[in-house]
Amino acid sequence: MKLTNHSAVPVYTISGSSTARPLPDWLARKRKRSLKTDPEFANRVELLQDFEFEEASQCIRVSEDGQWIMSTGTYKPQIHTHYLPHLSLSFARHTSSLNTTFLLLSSDYSKSLHLQSDRSLEFHTPQGCHYTTRTPRYGRDLKYDKRAAEALIPSVGVNADGNGEVFRLNLEMGRFMRGYEVDVGGDDMASAGGGALQGGIAVGSVNVAAIAAESHNLLAFGTSLGTVEFWDGRSRGRVGILSLPSALSGLQEAERAEITALEFHQSGLTLASGTSTGLIYTYDLRSPIPLIRKDQGYGYPIQTLTYLQLSTESLGQDSSSKLLSADKRIIKIWEPSTGTPWTSVEPAVDLNSVAWCKDSGMLLTANEGRAQHAFFIPQLGPAPKWCSFLDNLVEEMAENPDDPSSFNQLGDSSAGAVYDNYKFLTTAQLRALNLEHLIGTTSLLRPYMHGYFVAQRLYEEARLIADPYQFEYERAKSVKAKIDKERESRIRGSKKELSVRVNRRLAERMLEREEKNERRKAKRVLEKGGDDAFFGELHGDAEIENGIEEGAEVQTEGKGLLTDPRFAKLFQDEEFAVDETSRAFQELNPSTKPSTSTQRERGLTAVEEEALASEAQDLGSDLTSDSESEEQTQPLEKDSDRISSASYKRSGHRSQRPQQHMRVSSSKAPQRPRDRSFGSRSAESRKPKMGGKRNVVGEREVTFAPERKGKKHIAGMEDGKYGNNDKGERWDKGRRSASGNVFRNM
C-alpha cells in the first residue's frame, strides 16, 4: 500500500505493479524462504485474490449492487468474476475470441453481454455462454437502453446509403431492429477495401454512444467526423447535431479530431465529450458553445469519462460532483464547473478501462501488464463495504511519522483540518450533556465508529449549560498554568531541567534511559576504534566533527515520547497525571517506589495503641529480670564482622556492633490485670515507648533485643586450662597451632 500522489489530495495504490515487485510463480516458489525476510514483499496488500491476467486486461465493470466485479483479458481470452464480500475469485471462463467491451445487464453478474473482436455478441449466464449472434460489421462500443430493452452497437463502415449505422438488438423480441443512421462522411473509395461491406481503411465510423438513462433518456453518438448526434429513442429520429468548436473545423481530414468518449451528467443537461487528441469539452445542451475546455496533457485519445457523484455525504469528504477523465497514460479528476484539477493518478503501465465503485473512493482499472490496479482516494469517498479495513489502514499510515508512505510526512498539516470543528463523543458523554435526543434527528451529530462527531459550537454550548461553573474552573486552571510557567522560568541549578508540568518522574526516567543508550552507543564506537563511517550510521556525520569522549552525552534528535507532539499533553495537561499512590499503578509497577512527598504514614488505631502500651510494660519487666542471667549463661559468639585468622581473633579484636539475640517468650505466662480506664491509657501513651510495633500471633513471640557489651565469660577457666600464672597464659602455649598464623604472633 503506497502513497501514489503527493498532493493535497492523496491517492493510495492498493494493488498493482507499483506496490510490489511482480514475481513469476516459479520464482516465488523457489525464493519462498528468502521472501519471508523481504519487507516489501511481506508488507504487500493483496486486495482481491487473483486480481490479474496472464498478459493484460481489456475491460472491467462493477455490478450495480456493488458485490461483483467482472473483467476480461488475455492471454488466453478469458473472463474473471470476483465476489467482493469474500475478496476472492468466483470463477474464470475462457472465450473463443478477444473481448472488445461488455455490459452487465442485471444488478449482479448473472446476465452479461459481451462484444467480441470477431463481430460476435455473446450472452453469458452463471452456467456459461447462453447464446451467440453476429453483427454485420465490427462494433466499436456497446450500450444498453433499459427502457426499450435494446442493445446498441455503434459500428465501423457505412450502409448502402453511405451512412454509418448503430445496430439495435431488441432483447425482448430476440432480433435486430432497424438501426440509427448517423452521418460519418461516407466511404473512402481511394483506400483498400473501398465500397466493400466493411468499407475502406479510412472509412468513417460511429465510435461511441451515451444514454441519459437517469433523466430524459436522450441518445448521443460520437462520430469520426468530430460531431455528436442526438437521437430520441421514442420517435427514433435525430433531434440535433453538435460539432466541435470552429477552431478545429478548418483542419485537414487526416488531422481532424474524432469523438472517442461521451458521458451525460445525472441531471441530463450537461454533456462531456473527449476527443482523439486528448481534449475534453463540457457542453450545456441548451448551447453549442463549450463551457470548459480541458487538455489531458499527453495527446492520447480519451478512453473514459465518468461523473463522480456521491449519493451520501460524509465527514472529511468532498461531496461536490467531480469529472474523471482517463487516457492510456493518466487518470485525472477535476471540477466540472471550473476546470480546476483536483487530483491525478499516473500508473506505471498503460490503461485500457477504468471503473468507479459507487459511493466510495475506490477506482479499479484494466490495464496492460499482469496485475490489475486498485486506487483508493479517501477524500473522494469512504472505502467500500467489502474492504472497509482500508479506512483504518490509511489513518494508521497518516499518524505514523516514521512511515515513508505517510501523508503527514510531507509536512502538510491541512490533512486533519476537517476534524478541527468537530468533537468526538461517545453515547455516555452525549447522555451526560443531555444531547442524546439529537441522535438521528440532525446533521450536527454524525455517527462514527462507537460514537458521534459533534459540532464544536454545539459541544461548547451544551457543556456550559450542563456545568455552569466550567468558566471558573478553566480560569483557575489557566492562572495555575501561568504561575507554574513563571516558577519554571527561574534560575535553576546545573542539573538539566525538563519543561514538563506533570509526570516529571516519568519524564526523568525516560530521559535517563535515552542518555544511557546514547552513552552505550558512543562507548561501542570508541571500542571499535572510533570509525567515522560506523559512527555516522548511528548518530550522523555532523556529530563527529569535534570527536566524542567516552561517557559523554550524545545529543541527538529525540524521537521518543518527550519530543513527539502527539504525546505533548501527557506532560503538560493535568488530566493525564499519573497517580503513583493508586492501587492500579502499584499493581502494574510493584518495584516503583512512590515519591516521598506523596507517601503518608498510617496512624495507629486505639486498639493498636492499647496493645502497644501493654506490651511495653511487659517488656520492661522481662528485660530487667533476664539481663543478669544472660550475662552469666551466654556463650562466646564468633565475630562474623571481620574476615581474619584464628590468631587475629585471639589478639583481642572484637566487633564494636551490639549483638542481637533471639528470645522466645510464652504468651501463656500470667500477666497482671490491665487498667482499662481512659486516664491510665492516656498516661501510658505519653510514656516513651520501647521497641517497635509487636503483635502476638499464635502462642509465641520472637523478638530481637540489642545487648550492652559486658564482661565476657571465658569457658575453661574453672578447669585450670590457663594454669595459676598471673598473666593468664594458656597451658598449651609451647605447642604449635595448626590453625593459627605463626608469623602474626612473632
C-alpha positions in Angstrom: 0.0 0.0 0.0 1.8 3.1 -1.3 1.0 6.8 -1.4 1.0 7.4 -5.2 0.2 11.1 -5.5 2.0 13.6 -3.1 -0.5 16.4 -3.4 -3.3 18.0 -1.4 -5.5 15.0 -2.2 -3.5 11.8 -1.5 -4.1 8.7 -3.7 -3.1 5.2 -2.3 -2.2 2.4 -4.6 -3.8 -0.7 -3.1 -2.8 -3.2 -5.7 -0.8 -3.1 -8.9 2.7 -3.3 -10.4 3.8 -0.2 -8.4 3.0 -1.7 -5.0 5.2 -4.8 -5.0 7.7 -6.4 -7.4 5.9 -8.8 -9.7 7.4 -12.2 -9.4 6.7 -15.3 -11.6 5.1 -18.3 -9.9 8.2 -20.5 -10.3 10.5 -17.8 -8.9 8.2 -17.2 -6.0 8.2 -20.8 -5.1 12.0 -21.0 -5.4 12.6 -18.0 -3.3 9.9 -18.8 -0.8 12.3 -18.8 2.2 14.1 -15.6 1.2 10.9 -13.7 0.6 10.0 -14.1 4.3 12.7 -11.6 5.1 11.8 -9.2 2.2 9.9 -6.3 3.8 8.4 -5.1 0.5 7.0 -8.5 -0.4 5.9 -9.2 3.2 4.0 -5.9 3.6 2.1 -6.1 0.4 -1.7 -5.8 0.4 -3.5 -8.3 -1.7 -6.9 -6.8 -2.0 -8.5 -9.4 -4.2 -7.5 -13.0 -4.9 -6.0 -13.4 -8.4 -6.9 -9.9 -9.5 -4.8 -10.3 -12.6 -4.4 -11.8 -16.1 -1.6 -13.7 -17.7 -0.8 -10.9 -20.1 -3.2 -7.9 -20.0 -6.8 -6.9 -19.1 -9.1 -5.3 -21.5 -12.3 -4.1 -19.7 -13.7 -4.0 -16.2 -17.2 -3.4 -14.8 -18.6 -3.2 -11.2 -22.1 -4.6 -10.7 -25.0 -2.3 -9.6 -25.3 -3.9 -6.2 -21.6 -3.4 -5.6 -20.8 -7.1 -4.8 -19.4 -8.3 -8.1 -16.5 -7.3 -10.4 -16.3 -8.8 -13.9 -13.2 -8.2 -16.0 -12.0 -9.5 -19.4 -8.4 -10.0 -20.5 -5.9 -12.2 -22.3 -4.0 -14.5 -23.0 -5.8 -16.8 -23.4 -9.1 -14.8 -23.8 -11.0 -15.2 -20.6 -13.5 -13.7 -18.1 -12.8 -13.3 -14.4 -15.6 -12.7 -11.9 -14.8 -11.8 -8.3 -17.2 -11.9 -5.4 -16.3 -8.9 -3.3 -17.7 -9.8 0.2 -15.3 -12.8 0.1 -12.5 -10.9 -1.6 -11.9 -13.9 -3.9 -12.2 -15.1 -7.5 -15.6 -16.7 -8.0 -14.9 -18.3 -11.4 -12.8 -17.9 -14.6 -14.2 -18.6 -18.0 -12.4 -18.8 -21.4 -13.9 -17.4 -24.7 -13.1 -18.2 -28.3 -12.0 -14.6 -29.2 -10.8 -11.4 -27.7 -13.2 -9.1 -25.9 -13.8 -5.5 -27.0 -16.2 -4.4 -24.3 -19.1 -5.8 -22.3 -22.0 -4.8 -20.1 -23.8 -6.2 -17.1 -27.5 -6.4 -17.9 -28.6 -7.4 -14.4 -27.8 -5.9 -10.9 -25.3 -8.7 -10.4 -23.1 -10.9 -12.6 -25.8 -13.3 -13.7 -26.6 -11.6 -17.1 -23.9 -10.1 -19.2 -23.5 -9.1 -22.9 -20.0 -9.3 -24.5 -18.9 -7.7 -27.8 -16.1 -9.7 -29.2 -13.5 -8.8 -31.8 -14.8 -11.3 -34.3 -18.1 -9.3 -34.7 -20.0 -11.7 -32.4 -22.3 -10.9 -29.4 -22.2 -13.4 -26.6 -24.8 -13.7 -23.8 -23.3 -15.2 -20.6 -25.1 -16.6 -17.6 -23.7 -18.4 -14.5 -23.9 -21.6 -16.4 -21.8 -20.4 -19.3 -22.3 -18.8 -22.7 -26.1 -18.8 -23.2 -26.4 -17.5 -26.8 -24.1 -16.1 -29.6 -25.1 -13.9 -32.6 -23.1 -11.8 -35.1 -23.3 -8.2 -36.3 -22.9 -7.2 -40.0 -19.9 -5.0 -39.2 -17.3 -4.6 -36.5 -18.6 -2.9 -33.4 -16.8 -0.1 -31.6 -18.9 0.3 -28.4 -21.8 -1.3 -26.6 -24.7 0.4 -24.7 -28.0 -0.9 -23.2 -31.2 1.0 -23.3 -33.2 -0.2 -20.3 -36.5 1.5 -21.3 -36.6 -0.1 -24.7 -34.7 -3.3 -23.7 -32.3 -2.8 -26.7 -28.6 -3.3 -27.1 -27.0 -0.5 -29.1 -23.8 -1.4 -31.1 -22.0 1.6 -32.8 -20.1 0.1 -35.8 -17.5 0.8 -38.4 -18.4 1.4 -42.1 -21.4 2.7 -44.0 -24.5 1.1 -45.4 -25.8 1.3 -48.9 -26.9 4.9 -48.4 -23.4 6.0 -47.3 -24.4 6.5 -43.6 -22.9 4.9 -40.6 -25.1 2.6 -38.5 -25.8 1.9 -34.9 -27.3 -1.6 -34.7 -30.3 -2.2 -32.5 -30.7 -5.7 -30.9 -34.1 -6.0 -29.2 -33.7 -8.4 -26.3 -37.4 -8.8 -25.7 -38.2 -9.8 -29.3 -34.9 -11.5 -29.9 -34.0 -9.9 -33.3 -32.3 -6.9 -34.8 -34.3 -3.8 -35.5 -33.7 -1.0 -38.0 -30.6 0.8 -36.8 -29.9 4.5 -36.3 -28.3 6.0 -39.4 -25.6 8.5 -38.5 -23.6 10.7 -40.9 -19.9 9.6 -40.7 -18.7 11.1 -44.1 -19.1 8.1 -46.3 -16.6 5.5 -47.5 -13.1 6.2 -48.7 -13.1 4.8 -52.2 -9.4 5.5 -52.7 -8.2 3.2 -49.9 -8.1 -0.6 -49.9 -11.5 -2.1 -49.4 -13.4 0.9 -50.5 -17.0 0.1 -51.5 -17.0 -3.3 -49.7 -19.2 -4.3 -46.9 -16.7 -3.4 -44.2 -15.6 -0.3 -46.0 -12.1 1.0 -46.7 -9.2 1.7 -44.4 -10.2 5.3 -43.8 -13.9 4.7 -43.7 -16.0 6.7 -41.2 -17.4 5.1 -38.1 -19.5 5.7 -35.0 -17.0 5.4 -32.2 -19.0 5.8 -29.0 -22.5 6.1 -27.6 -24.1 7.6 -24.4 -27.5 7.4 -22.9 -29.1 9.8 -20.3 -30.7 6.9 -18.5 -31.4 8.8 -15.3 -33.2 11.8 -16.9 -34.7 12.2 -20.4 -33.2 9.1 -22.0 -31.6 11.0 -24.9 -29.2 9.1 -27.1 -25.8 10.6 -28.2 -23.4 9.1 -30.8 -19.9 10.4 -31.3 -18.5 10.0 -34.9 -15.1 10.0 -36.6 -16.0 13.4 -38.1 -15.8 15.0 -34.6 -19.6 15.5 -34.3 -22.1 14.4 -31.8 -25.6 13.4 -33.0 -28.6 13.3 -30.6 -31.4 10.9 -31.2 -34.8 10.4 -29.4 -35.4 6.7 -28.7 -39.2 7.2 -28.7 -39.5 8.7 -32.1 -36.3 7.2 -33.5 -35.4 10.5 -35.1 -32.4 12.8 -35.0 -33.0 15.9 -32.7 -29.7 17.7 -33.1 -26.1 17.7 -34.1 -23.2 19.2 -32.0 -20.0 20.0 -33.8 -16.6 20.7 -32.4 -15.5 24.4 -31.9 -14.9 26.4 -35.1 -11.2 26.5 -34.4 -11.0 22.8 -35.2 -13.3 22.7 -38.2 -10.8 24.1 -40.6 -8.2 21.2 -40.0 -7.4 18.7 -42.7 -9.2 15.4 -42.9 -6.2 13.5 -41.5 -5.8 15.9 -38.6 -9.5 16.2 -37.6 -10.2 15.1 -34.1 -12.6 12.2 -33.5 -15.1 11.8 -30.6 -13.8 8.9 -28.5 -15.8 9.3 -25.2 -19.2 10.6 -24.2 -20.9 10.9 -20.8 -24.1 12.5 -19.6 -24.5 14.1 -16.2 -27.2 12.8 -13.9 -29.3 15.9 -14.5 -29.2 15.3 -18.2 -28.4 18.9 -19.0 -24.6 18.6 -19.2 -22.6 16.5 -21.6 -18.9 15.8 -21.5 -17.0 14.7 -24.7 -13.5 13.5 -25.2 -11.5 13.6 -28.5 -8.8 11.6 -30.0 -6.3 14.4 -29.4 -6.7 14.4 -25.7 -9.1 17.4 -25.3 -12.2 17.4 -23.2 -15.2 19.7 -23.7 -18.2 20.1 -21.5 -21.5 21.4 -23.0 -24.8 22.6 -21.8 -27.3 21.0 -24.1 -29.0 24.4 -24.5 -26.0 26.0 -26.1 -23.5 24.8 -28.8 -20.6 26.7 -27.1 -18.5 24.6 -24.8 -18.5 25.6 -21.1 -14.9 24.3 -20.4 -12.1 23.0 -22.5 -9.5 20.8 -20.7 -6.3 19.3 -22.1 -5.3 15.8 -20.7 -1.7 16.7 -21.5 -0.4 13.7 -23.4 -2.3 13.9 -26.7 -3.7 10.3 -26.4 -7.4 9.6 -27.1 -9.7 9.9 -24.2 -10.9 6.4 -23.2 -13.2 7.0 -20.2 -15.3 9.9 -18.9 -17.3 9.5 -15.7 -19.1 11.9 -13.4 -18.4 11.0 -9.8 -21.3 11.9 -7.6 -21.7 10.6 -4.1 -25.3 9.8 -3.0 -24.4 10.3 0.7 -22.3 13.0 2.4 -19.7 12.0 4.9 -17.3 13.9 7.1 -14.0 15.0 5.6 -15.0 14.2 2.0 -15.9 16.5 -0.8 -19.5 15.9 -1.8 -19.5 18.0 -4.9 -19.6 16.4 -8.3 -16.3 15.5 -10.0 -15.4 14.5 -13.5 -13.0 11.7 -14.1 -11.1 11.6 -17.4 -8.6 8.9 -18.4 -6.4 8.1 -21.4 -3.9 5.3 -21.6 -1.3 7.2 -19.6 -3.0 9.1 -16.7 -6.3 9.4 -14.7 -7.3 13.0 -13.9 -10.1 14.1 -11.6 -11.2 17.8 -11.8 -14.0 20.2 -11.1 -16.5 20.2 -13.9 -17.7 23.7 -13.2 -14.4 25.5 -13.0 -11.9 23.0 -14.6 -9.7 23.1 -11.5 -7.6 20.0 -11.2 -8.4 18.0 -8.1 -6.0 15.0 -8.2 -4.5 12.6 -10.6 -3.1 9.1 -10.8 -0.4 8.0 -13.2 0.3 4.2 -13.1 3.4 2.6 -14.4 1.5 0.7 -17.2 -0.9 1.7 -20.0 -4.6 1.8 -19.1 -7.4 0.2 -21.1 -10.5 0.8 -18.9 -11.4 2.5 -15.5 -14.3 1.6 -13.3 -15.5 3.5 -10.2 -17.1 1.8 -7.2 -20.2 3.9 -6.5 -20.4 6.0 -3.3 -16.7 5.3 -2.4 -13.2 6.4 -3.2 -12.1 3.2 -4.9 -11.0 3.1 -8.6 -10.3 -0.2 -10.4 -8.5 -0.4 -13.8 -8.0 -2.8 -16.6 -4.5 -2.3 -18.0 -1.5 -3.7 -19.8 0.6 -5.9 -17.6 -0.2 -8.9 -15.4 -1.7 -7.2 -12.3 -4.8 -5.0 -12.3 -4.7 -1.8 -10.4 -6.8 -0.5 -7.5 -6.5 3.0 -6.2 -8.1 4.5 -3.1 -8.8 8.2 -2.6 -10.0 8.9 1.0 -11.2 12.4 0.2 -13.3 11.2 -2.7 -15.3 8.8 -0.5 -15.0 6.1 2.1 -13.8 2.6 1.4 -16.4 0.2 0.0 -18.1 -2.1 2.5 -16.2 -5.1 1.2 -12.8 -3.5 2.1 -13.8 -1.2 5.0 -10.5 -2.0 6.7 -8.7 0.4 4.3 -10.0 3.4 6.2 -8.2 2.2 9.3 -5.0 1.4 7.4 -5.0 4.9 5.9 -5.5 6.5 9.3 -2.6 4.5 10.8 -0.3 5.4 7.9 -1.2 9.1 8.3 -0.5 9.0 12.1 2.9 7.2 11.8 5.7 9.8 11.4 8.3 7.1 10.5 6.3 5.7 7.6 7.6 7.0 4.2 4.2 6.4 2.7 2.5 8.6 5.3 0.7 11.6 4.0 1.6 13.7 7.1 5.3 13.1 6.3 5.1 15.8 3.7 4.6 18.5 6.3 1.1 19.3 5.2 -0.9 20.0 8.3 -4.1 20.6 6.5 -4.9 16.9 6.1 -6.5 16.7 9.5 -8.1 20.1 9.4 -11.5 18.6 8.5 -11.9 17.4 12.1 -11.0 20.7 13.8 -14.6 21.9 14.0 -15.9 18.6 15.5 -15.6 16.9 18.8 -15.9 13.1 19.1 -18.2 12.0 21.9 -19.4 8.6 23.0 -23.1 7.8 23.8 -22.4 8.1 27.6 -20.9 11.5 27.1 -23.8 12.7 25.0 -26.1 11.5 27.8 -24.1 13.5 30.3 -24.5 16.6 28.2 -28.3 16.0 27.6 -27.7 15.6 23.8 -28.9 12.0 23.5 -32.3 13.1 22.0 -30.4 14.6 18.9 -29.2 11.2 17.7 -30.6 10.6 14.2 -32.5 13.8 14.1 -29.9 16.4 13.0 -26.7 16.6 10.9 -24.8 18.1 13.8 -24.3 14.6 15.1 -22.6 12.3 12.6 -22.1 8.7 13.6 -18.6 7.3 13.5 -17.3 4.0 15.0 -18.5 3.8 18.6 -19.6 7.4 19.0 -20.5 10.6 17.2 -18.8 13.7 15.8 -20.5 16.7 17.3 -20.1 20.3 16.0 -17.7 22.2 18.3 -20.0 25.1 18.9 -22.9 22.8 19.9 -20.5 20.9 22.3 -19.2 24.1 24.0 -22.8 25.5 24.5 -24.0 22.1 25.9 -21.1 21.9 28.2 -21.7 25.4 29.6 -25.3 24.6 30.2 -24.6 21.3 31.9 -21.8 22.7 34.1 -22.3 26.5 34.8 -19.1 26.6 36.8 -16.9 25.5 34.0 -15.7 29.0 33.3 -14.4 29.4 36.9 -12.6 26.1 36.6 -11.0 27.0 33.3 -9.9 30.4 34.7 -8.3 28.8 37.8 -6.6 26.3 35.6 -5.1 29.0 33.3 -4.0 31.0 36.4 -2.2 28.0 37.8 -0.6 27.2 34.5 0.8 30.8 34.3 2.2 30.5 37.9 3.8 27.2 37.1 5.4 28.7 34.0 6.8 31.6 36.0 8.3 29.2 38.5 9.9 27.1 35.8 11.5 30.2 34.3 13.5 30.9 37.5 17.3 30.2 37.6 17.9 26.6 38.3 21.0 24.6 39.2 23.3 22.9 36.8 21.0 19.9 36.5 19.2 19.6 33.2 15.6 20.7 33.7 12.6 19.3 31.8 9.9 21.6 30.5 7.1 19.4 31.9 4.3 20.2 34.2 3.0 16.8 35.1 4.5 13.3 35.2 8.0 14.7 35.9 9.3 11.4 37.3 8.2 9.6 34.2 10.0 12.2 32.0 13.1 11.9 34.1 13.2 8.1 33.8 12.7 8.3 30.0 15.4 10.9 29.6 17.8 8.9 31.8 17.1 5.8 29.7 17.8 7.7 26.4 21.0 9.2 27.8 22.2 5.7 28.9 21.5 4.3 25.5 23.4 7.1 23.8 26.4 6.7 26.1 26.4 3.0 25.4 26.4 3.6 21.6 29.3 6.1 22.0 31.3 3.7 24.1 30.7 0.9 21.5 32.0 3.2 18.7 35.1 4.1 20.8 35.8 0.4 21.4 35.7 -0.2 17.6 38.4 2.4 17.1 36.2 5.5 16.5 35.4 4.7 12.9 33.7 7.7 11.4 31.6 5.7 8.9 30.2 3.4 11.6 29.5 6.3 13.9 27.9 8.2 11.2 25.3 5.5 10.8 24.4 5.8 14.4 24.3 9.5 15.0 25.0 11.3 11.8 28.3 12.7 10.4 27.7 16.1 11.8 28.2 14.9 15.4 31.8 13.6 15.0 33.4 16.8 13.8 35.0 17.6 17.2 35.1 14.0 18.4 33.3 12.4 21.3 34.9 11.2 24.5 33.8 8.1 26.3 30.9 8.7 28.7 29.9 11.9 27.0 26.3 12.6 26.4 25.5 12.4 22.7 23.0 15.0 21.6 20.6 13.6 19.0 17.2 14.5 17.8 14.9 12.7 20.2 12.2 10.6 18.7 10.7 9.4 21.9 7.6 10.4 23.8 9.3 13.6 25.1 9.6 15.1 21.6 6.6 13.5 20.0 3.8 16.2 19.6 1.1 13.5 19.8 2.0 12.9 23.4 2.6 16.5 24.4 -0.5 16.6 26.7 1.0 13.6 28.6 3.5 16.0 30.2 1.5 19.3 30.1 -2.1 18.5 30.9 -3.1 17.7 34.5 -5.8 15.4 33.3 -3.1 12.9 32.2 -1.2 13.0 35.5 -0.2 9.5 36.8 -1.2 8.8 40.4 1.7 6.7 41.8 -0.1 6.1 45.0 -3.1 4.5 43.4 -3.6 0.7 43.7 -3.8 0.2 39.9 -0.4 1.9 39.5 1.2 -0.2 42.3 -0.1 -3.4 40.8 1.3 -2.6 37.4 4.6 -1.3 38.8 5.3 -3.2 42.0 9.0 -2.2 42.0 8.4 1.5 41.7 8.7 3.4 45.0 6.3 6.3 45.2 7.8 9.8 45.8 8.4 10.8 49.4 6.1 13.8 49.1 3.2 11.5 48.3 3.9 8.9 51.0 1.8 9.1 54.2 2.3 7.2 57.4 -0.7 5.4 58.6 -1.7 6.4 62.1 -2.4 3.8 64.9 -5.8 2.9 65.9 -6.9 3.0 69.6 -6.8 -0.8 69.8 -3.2 -0.9 68.4 -2.1 1.9 70.8 -3.5 0.0 73.8 -1.8 -3.3 72.8 1.5 -1.4 72.2 1.4 0.2 75.7 0.7 -3.1 77.5 3.5 -4.8 75.6 5.9 -2.1 76.5 5.2 -2.6 80.3 5.6 -6.4 80.0 8.8 -5.9 78.0 10.3 -3.6 80.7 9.8 -6.1 83.5 11.2 -9.0 81.3 14.3 -7.2 80.3 15.3 -6.3 83.9 14.9 -9.8 85.2 16.7 -11.5 82.3 19.6 -9.2 81.8 21.8 -10.6 84.6 21.1 -14.2 83.8 22.0 -13.8 80.2 25.4 -12.3 81.1 26.3 -15.5 83.0 25.0 -18.1 80.6 25.6 -16.5 77.2 28.4 -18.5 75.3 31.2 -16.8 73.4 30.0 -16.0 70.0 32.0 -15.7 66.8 32.6 -12.4 65.3 31.3 -12.5 61.8 32.0 -8.9 61.1 35.7 -9.5 60.3 37.4 -12.0 58.0 40.7 -13.0 59.6 42.6 -15.9 61.1 42.0 -17.5 64.5 45.1 -15.9 66.0 43.9 -12.5 64.9 40.7 -13.1 66.9 42.7 -14.2 69.9 44.5 -10.9 69.9 41.5 -9.3 71.4 39.9 -7.6 68.4 36.1 -7.8 68.8 33.2 -6.3 66.9 32.0 -2.9 68.2 28.5 -3.6 66.9 26.0 -4.7 69.6 24.9 -8.2 69.1 21.3 -9.2 68.6 19.9 -12.2 70.4 16.7 -14.1 69.9 14.4 -14.7 72.8 11.3 -16.9 72.9 8.7 -16.0 75.5 5.4 -17.7 76.1 2.2 -15.8 75.6 0.6 -18.0 78.3 2.6 -16.5 81.1 0.5 -14.9 83.9 0.0 -11.3 83.3 -1.2 -8.6 85.6 -4.6 -7.2 85.1 -4.8 -4.2 82.7 -6.3 -0.9 83.6 -9.0 -0.1 81.1 -9.7 3.5 82.3 -9.2 6.4 79.9 -6.8 8.2 82.3 -4.4 5.3 82.7 -4.3 4.7 79.0 -3.6 8.4 78.2 -0.8 8.5 80.8 0.7 5.4 79.3 0.6 6.8 75.8 2.8 9.8 77.0 5.5 7.5 78.3 8.4 6.7 75.9 7.7 3.6 74.0 10.3 0.9 73.8 10.9 -1.2 70.7 8.6 -1.2 67.7 5.2 -2.4 67.0 4.6 -6.0 68.1 1.6 -8.2 67.6 1.3 -11.6 69.2 0.3 -14.2 66.6 -0.3 -17.7 68.0 1.2 -18.7 71.4 4.8 -17.4 71.0 6.5 -14.2 70.1 10.0 -13.8 68.7 11.9 -10.6 69.5 15.4 -9.3 68.8 16.7 -7.0 71.5 20.2 -5.4 71.4 22.5 -6.3 74.4 25.0 -4.0 76.1 28.6 -5.1 75.9 29.7 -6.6 79.2 32.4 -8.7 80.7 32.9 -11.8 78.7 32.9 -15.2 80.4 35.7 -17.4 79.2 34.9 -21.1 79.3 37.6 -23.4 80.8 38.8 -21.0 83.5 37.5 -23.3 86.2 39.1 -26.4 84.6 42.6 -25.0 85.1 43.5 -24.8 81.4 45.2 -21.4 82.0 47.2 -22.5 85.0 48.0 -20.4 88.1 50.2 -17.8 86.4 49.2 -14.2 86.7 49.5 -13.5 83.1 46.7 -15.8 82.2 48.7 -17.7 79.6 47.4 -21.0 78.1 48.9 -24.2 79.3 49.5 -25.3 75.7 51.4 -22.1 74.7 54.5 -24.0 73.7 52.6 -26.2 71.3 52.4 -25.3 67.6 49.0 -24.2 66.5 47.9 -25.8 63.2 45.2 -23.2 62.5 46.9 -20.0 63.7 49.2 -17.7 61.8 52.6 -18.2 63.5 54.1 -15.1 62.0 51.4 -12.9 63.4 52.4 -13.6 67.0 56.2 -13.2 66.4 
